[in-house]
Amino acid sequence: MMARHLTFSQAAIDHVKPYLNDQSKVLLSYDDGVGPYSHHGLVALQISFQLVVINADMPATDYNVEIESNFVPVYVKDYSERMLGQNLTLSEQPKYHTLILADENDRIDENVEVVDERPKG
């Protein structure tokens, strides 16, 4: 099986970069209500992903598959891979300042938000 790869557009990199520092870890979280960073669960059976930023020392055992990218490594839950093609892209949706997750076949989620789950303070 080919390795999955995620390409961030330059606009998507510019969108995400302000959230990151040397201690950041980025999760592409399928919002299914499972795990510490999934708060909504399935809403009207829509496929919903979030780009979750955590500190490297925060729990992320559910996110056990690494996807290489042209920006930063991104981690997903192994079972959420069934919704993802091989050649993934994240581009900016400029009107709503969200991100569009797509693969070689289709747009997977047109409203990917960046969620910062790191402790405030």
N, C-alpha and C positions, 0 to 999 in steps of 0.2 A: 504494500500500500504506500502510495506517495505521501510524503510529509506534507502536512497542512501548513499553509503560509498565509500570513496576514499582511497586507500592504496598506499602510496609513497614507492618505493623501497629505500633501504639505499643509493644507488647511486643517486637516484632522490633527496633525502633529502640533500645529500652532494652538489648536483648541485644547489639547490634552496637556501639553508641556507645562503650563503654569501650575498644574496640580502635583507635579512630580519633584522629588528630590532624591538624594543618594540612597535613602532608605525605603523608597517606594516600591511596591509590587502592584502590578496591574492584573486584574481579573476580568475576563469577559464572562459575566455572570448571567446564566439563564435564569430568569426570574420565576422560579417555580415554587418558592416558599421553603426550599430546602437550604439549610446552612445559615450561618450567622449574618450574611449580607444580602439575603433574598427576603424582602419584606412583604411582597404583594401576593405571590402565588399566581396561578393561572387566572388571567382576567379574560373572560369571554373567549377562552381557548386561543387567544392571540399568542404568537411567539414573541416574547419580549426579552431583550437583553439589556444589560447595563454594563458600562465600563466602570468597575469599582476600583478605587485606589485605596490601598491599605499600606501600613508599614510592613516591612519584610518580616518582622517578628510577631505579627498578628496571626491568628489561626487561619489556615487556608488549606487544610488537609482535603477538603472536598474538591479543591481545584487541583487535580492530580495530573493534568495533561498540559504540557507546555507547547504553545504555538509560537514558532519563530516569526519575527516581523522585521520590517525595515526600520523600526523605531525602538521598541522595548519588547522583551519577552512578555507574552500574555498567557495567562493560565485559565483553563476551563475545567468544568466537571466532565469526567470522561463520557457520561451518558448524554451530555448536551451536544457532543460531536455529531450525533445522528442528524442534527438540524443544520449542520455546517458542511459546505462543500470544501474542496481542496484549496482553491485560490480565493481567499477572502479579501475584501477591501473594506476600509472604513474611510468614508469621505464626509465632509461637512454638509449639513443642510443649513445654508446660510440664513434663511428666513427665520427659522426657529432656534438656531444655535444648538442644534443637536447633531448627532452623527447618524449616518446611514451605513448599516452593515449589509454587505451583499456578498454573493459568491458568483461562480461562473454561470449559474443558471438564473438567479433571481435576486431581488432585494429581500433580505431575511427580516430586517427590522429597520423601519425608516425613522425611528425616534429613539435612538440609543443615547441615554443621558450619561454624563460622567458623574459618579457619586463618590464623594470623599468620605470614607468610613473611618478615617484616622481620628483619634481622640483630639478634641479641641482643647486649647489651653496651653 
